[in-house]
Amino acid sequence: MPARSCAECGQRLPRPLPGPGRTQQYCNQACRQKAYRRRGGRASGTTGAQRHRQQTPPPATRPRPGPKFMTTGGAKSLDHTHVFYTSALISIRCSPESRRFYDRKRCEGKRHTQAVMALARRRVNVLWALLRDERCYE
């Protein structure tokens, strides 16, 4: 068996361990990192902060976290948007009028979430009119 040496510095490598796996190419982690940087790997002379700046898009293009139908500020316990969203989703399956409204919004080019939110907004407007006029839903 020929003597094996480090691919970076030429130093002799220790005997390989028995069993399957890749053979050792470098004598230590420092030689491995030097070779990686020389090849132009991701860590080629840049710090972690520099790599982060290179990979992170500017704030205007960065997607906002969380569902698109929830508000971003304020007390989450007071945000009942998800209730109306869920109500609109159910009404699409159960009510033919709601289904027609949803389909019309989709034909206008709205995405699914936008069409459901439009239906939810319409249902809230009806609810508000009933409360304002002190009427029952018929």
N, C-alpha and C positions, 0 to 999 in steps of 0.2 A: 504494500500500500504506500503510495507516494506521500511525502510530507506535505501537508496542506498549510497555506499561509493566508493571512488576512488580505482581503481584496483591496483595502485602503492603505494600510501601512506596511504590509509585507511580513509582519510578525507571525511566528508560528502559532497555529490554532491548537487548542487542547483536543484530546481524542473525542470523537463524537460519541454520544450516548447510544446504547443499543436500542433498537426498536424503530418503528416507522417515524417519519417526520422529515422536515427539511434539514439539510446539512448547514452547519454554521459557516458563514462567509466572513464575518468580522470578529476581531478579537475582543472588542468591548462595545458598549453603547455609543461612546464618543466617535469611534471610527464609523459605526453604522450611520450616525447622524451626519457626519462630514460627507459621506458618500451620497446620502439622501439630498443634502443641500447642493452638492456638486451636480447631481442629476437634474436639479431644478425642481425639486419637490415643493410641496405647499409651504414648507417651513424654510424656504431658501432665504435665510438672512432677515426674515421679517419677524417682528414680535407678535404676540397674541393680539394686542390692540390694533396693530396695523392690519393683520388678517381680518379682524372683525370689521374694521372700516371698509375694507375691500369687499367684503361679502354682504354687508348690511345695506339695503337700498335706502335712499333718502326718505325722510319722514313722510313726504307727500305721496310716495308710491307704496309705502309699507301698508299692508292690509291691517285693518283694525281688528282686534281680537273679539271673540264672542259672537253670538248670533246677531244677524243684521236687524232683527225686529225688536231688540231690546234697547233701552236708552243707555247711554254711557255714563251719565252722571246722576246724582241724586240717590235717594234711599231706594235700595232694591226691593225692600218690603212694600213700598208704595207703587212699584211698577207692575201694573196688572196687564201689560201688553200681551204677555204670553197667554193669558186667559182668553183674550179676544182672538188671538191667532189660532189657538186650539179650537175655539168655538167655530171659527170660520172654516177650519179644516173639516170638522165634523159636518157642518152644514152643507159643504160641497157634496158630500156623499148622500146626505139625507133629504135635502131640499132641492127640487128641480129649479126653482127660481135662483137659488144661490149658485147652482151648477151653471145655469145659463150666463149669469153675471161673470163667474170665473172664466168660462170659455170665451166670452166676449173680450175680457181683458187679455187673455192669452193670445187671441187673434190680433189684438192691437200691438202685440210684440212685447208684452210684459213678461218678465220671468215668473216662475212659479211663486216665489216668495213675494214678489211685488203684487201679483194678482191676488194672492191670499190676503195680503195686508190691505189691499183696496177693498176687498169684501169685508174684512174685519172693521175697517173704517166706516163702511156703509152701515154695518150692523150697529156700531156705536152711535152713529147719527140717528138711526131709528130709535134706539134705546133712549137717547137724550131727548128726542122729540116726544116720546111717550111720557117721560118724567116731567118735561116742561109743561105739557098740556094736561097732565094728570089723567092720562087715559090708560086703558088696559090694552094689551096686545091682542089683536083679533086674528 
